[in-house]
Amino acid sequence: MSSHTTPEQEARETIDASLRAAGWAVQSLKEANLDASRGVAIRELHMKGGFADYVLYVDRKAVGVVEAKPAGTTLTGVEPQTAKYATGMLAHLPRVCDPLPFLYQSTGVETRFTNTLDPDPRSRLVFHFHTPDELAAELDGRPQADGRPSSLRSRLQELPPLHEQGLWDVQRRAVLNLEVSLQKNRPRSLIQMATGSG
């Protein structure tokens, strides 16, 4: 990196490398070719509210945005800007749904991700960008009532009834409590089982 590189340019160079490592073809708008790969990340795409740092395309349709910030930026404060881009796609641009479901904020050192298909979307720290195949798989779920694809967390809200035949009472309670925990979007659960408890 040259001595004239700004912190945001450094972040973008790191983000470019991270996206490529996850299987994305990173392109400028001038060289944009949505057929280059299953997953294409286009830099500096014009949106209604300005220019998104990256727009992610899977199978030729926009699925998400990445907002790049210099290292040291508090990313949770950037979420509203990313959400604005997710709702600001120009009418002629192909997309999977409105708003775009996958939102990232990244400094190149730290990356946060929000899946807006979740019932209670919240950003979380991720260690790397999802691959195009991973995002495509997330979009393959049964549609929600509003026609948007469903996420794993939204499908957890509609679990089928537990088949209780043959379960001990403690097993039944453990499974039902785990289901409630998953439906409340709790990221961690613990089931303590004695040896031989099944």
C-alpha positions as CSV (number, residue, x, y, z in Angstrom):
1,M,0.0,0.0,0.0
2,S,1.3,3.4,-0.9
3,S,1.9,6.2,1.6
4,H,-1.0,8.1,-0.1
5,T,-3.6,5.4,0.7
6,T,-6.4,6.6,2.9
7,P,-7.7,4.4,5.8
8,E,-10.9,3.7,3.9
9,Q,-8.9,2.7,0.7
10,E,-6.9,0.3,2.9
11,A,-10.1,-1.1,4.3
12,R,-11.5,-1.6,0.8
13,E,-8.3,-3.4,-0.3
14,T,-8.7,-5.8,2.6
15,I,-12.4,-6.2,2.0
16,D,-11.7,-7.0,-1.7
17,A,-9.3,-9.7,-0.7
18,S,-11.8,-11.1,1.9
19,L,-14.6,-11.2,-0.7
20,R,-12.4,-12.9,-3.2
21,A,-11.4,-15.5,-0.6
22,A,-15.1,-16.2,0.0
23,G,-15.6,-16.8,-3.8
24,W,-16.9,-13.4,-5.0
25,A,-15.7,-11.9,-8.2
26,V,-15.0,-8.3,-7.2
27,Q,-15.5,-5.8,-10.0
28,S,-15.8,-2.1,-10.6
29,L,-19.0,-0.8,-12.3
30,K,-17.1,-0.2,-15.5
31,E,-16.0,-3.9,-15.7
32,A,-19.3,-5.3,-14.3
33,N,-20.1,-8.7,-15.7
34,L,-22.8,-10.6,-13.7
35,D,-21.9,-13.8,-15.6
36,A,-18.3,-13.8,-14.4
37,S,-19.2,-15.9,-11.4
38,R,-22.2,-17.1,-9.4
39,G,-21.3,-14.4,-6.9
40,V,-20.3,-10.9,-8.1
41,A,-19.5,-7.9,-5.8
42,I,-19.7,-4.6,-7.7
43,R,-17.9,-1.7,-6.2
44,E,-19.4,1.8,-6.0
45,L,-22.8,1.1,-7.3
46,H,-25.2,4.1,-7.6
47,M,-28.3,3.8,-5.3
48,K,-31.1,6.2,-4.5
49,G,-29.3,7.4,-1.4
50,G,-25.7,7.6,-2.8
51,F,-23.1,5.1,-3.7
52,A,-23.0,1.7,-2.0
53,D,-19.4,0.5,-1.4
54,Y,-20.3,-3.0,-2.7
55,V,-23.5,-4.6,-4.0
56,L,-23.5,-8.4,-3.8
57,Y,-25.1,-10.3,-6.7
58,V,-25.9,-14.0,-6.6
59,D,-27.2,-15.6,-9.8
60,R,-27.4,-12.2,-11.5
61,K,-29.7,-10.7,-8.8
62,A,-28.7,-8.3,-6.0
63,V,-28.9,-9.9,-2.6
64,G,-27.0,-7.6,-0.3
65,V,-24.7,-4.6,0.3
66,V,-21.4,-4.1,2.1
67,E,-20.6,-0.7,3.7
68,A,-16.8,-0.2,4.0
69,K,-15.4,2.0,6.8
70,P,-11.9,2.7,8.0
71,A,-10.4,0.5,10.8
72,G,-11.5,1.7,14.2
73,T,-15.0,2.7,13.1
74,T,-17.8,1.5,15.4
75,L,-19.8,-0.6,12.9
76,T,-23.1,-0.7,14.8
77,G,-23.4,3.0,14.1
78,V,-23.1,2.3,10.4
79,E,-26.1,0.0,10.2
80,P,-28.7,2.7,9.3
81,Q,-26.6,3.7,6.3
82,T,-26.4,0.1,5.1
83,A,-30.1,-0.4,5.6
84,K,-30.7,2.8,3.5
85,Y,-28.8,1.3,0.6
86,A,-30.7,-2.0,1.0
87,T,-33.9,-0.2,0.3
88,G,-32.4,2.2,-2.3
89,M,-31.9,0.0,-5.3
90,L,-32.7,1.7,-8.6
91,A,-35.8,0.3,-10.3
92,H,-33.9,-1.1,-13.3
93,L,-31.5,-3.2,-11.3
94,P,-32.3,-6.9,-10.8
95,R,-32.7,-8.0,-7.2
96,V,-34.0,-10.9,-5.2
97,C,-36.4,-8.8,-3.1
98,D,-36.9,-5.4,-1.5
99,P,-35.2,-4.6,0.7
100,L,-32.1,-6.5,0.0
101,P,-31.8,-9.2,2.6
102,F,-28.1,-9.4,3.5
103,L,-26.3,-6.4,5.0
104,Y,-22.6,-6.2,5.9
105,Q,-20.6,-3.4,7.5
106,S,-16.8,-4.0,7.5
107,T,-13.5,-2.3,8.3
108,G,-11.5,-5.1,6.8
109,V,-10.6,-6.1,10.3
110,E,-14.1,-6.5,11.8
111,T,-17.2,-7.4,9.9
112,R,-20.8,-7.4,11.0
113,F,-23.8,-9.1,9.3
114,T,-27.5,-8.7,9.4
115,N,-30.0,-11.1,7.7
116,T,-33.2,-9.0,7.3
117,L,-35.1,-12.1,6.6
118,D,-34.9,-13.0,10.3
119,P,-38.0,-12.3,12.4
120,D,-36.1,-10.0,14.6
121,P,-33.1,-8.9,12.5
122,R,-29.9,-7.9,14.4
123,S,-26.3,-7.5,13.4
124,R,-23.8,-9.9,14.6
125,L,-20.0,-10.2,14.3
126,V,-18.9,-12.7,11.6
127,F,-15.4,-13.9,10.9
128,H,-15.6,-13.8,7.1
129,F,-18.0,-13.0,4.4
130,H,-20.5,-15.7,3.4
131,T,-19.9,-17.5,0.1
132,P,-22.3,-17.0,-2.8
133,D,-23.5,-20.6,-2.3
134,E,-24.2,-19.9,1.4
135,L,-26.3,-16.9,0.6
136,A,-28.1,-18.7,-2.2
137,A,-28.9,-21.6,0.2
138,E,-30.4,-19.1,2.6
139,L,-32.6,-17.7,-0.2
140,D,-33.9,-21.2,-1.1
141,G,-36.3,-21.4,1.9
142,R,-40.1,-21.5,1.7
143,P,-41.4,-18.0,1.1
144,Q,-42.8,-15.9,3.9
145,A,-46.3,-14.4,3.9
146,D,-44.9,-11.2,2.3
147,G,-43.4,-13.2,-0.6
148,R,-39.8,-12.7,0.6
149,P,-37.6,-15.8,1.2
150,S,-37.6,-17.3,4.7
151,S,-34.5,-17.6,6.8
152,L,-33.6,-20.4,9.2
153,R,-34.6,-18.2,12.1
154,S,-38.0,-17.4,10.6
155,R,-38.6,-21.1,9.9
156,L,-37.8,-21.9,13.6
157,Q,-41.0,-19.9,14.4
158,E,-43.1,-22.6,12.7
159,L,-41.7,-25.8,14.0
160,P,-43.9,-28.9,13.6
161,P,-45.4,-30.3,16.8
162,L,-43.1,-32.6,18.8
163,H,-43.7,-36.3,18.3
164,E,-43.7,-37.2,22.0
165,Q,-44.3,-40.9,21.8
166,G,-41.5,-42.8,23.5
167,L,-40.0,-39.7,25.2
168,W,-39.5,-39.5,28.9
169,D,-41.0,-36.4,30.5
170,V,-37.5,-34.8,31.1
171,Q,-36.7,-35.4,27.4
172,R,-39.9,-33.8,26.3
173,R,-39.4,-30.8,28.5
174,A,-35.8,-30.4,27.3
175,V,-36.8,-30.5,23.6
176,L,-39.8,-28.1,24.2
177,N,-37.6,-25.7,26.1
178,L,-34.9,-25.8,23.4
179,E,-37.6,-25.0,20.8
180,V,-38.8,-22.0,22.9
181,S,-35.2,-20.8,23.2
182,L,-34.7,-21.0,19.4
183,Q,-38.0,-19.2,18.7
184,K,-36.9,-16.4,21.0
185,N,-33.8,-16.0,18.9
186,R,-31.4,-16.8,21.8
187,P,-28.0,-17.5,20.3
188,R,-27.0,-20.1,22.9
189,S,-28.7,-23.0,24.6
190,L,-27.5,-25.7,27.0
191,I,-29.1,-29.1,27.6
192,Q,-27.5,-31.0,30.3
193,M,-28.0,-34.8,30.0
194,A,-27.0,-37.6,32.3
195,T,-25.3,-40.6,30.8
196,G,-27.8,-42.9,29.2
197,S,-30.6,-40.3,29.2
198,G,-31.0,-40.6,25.4
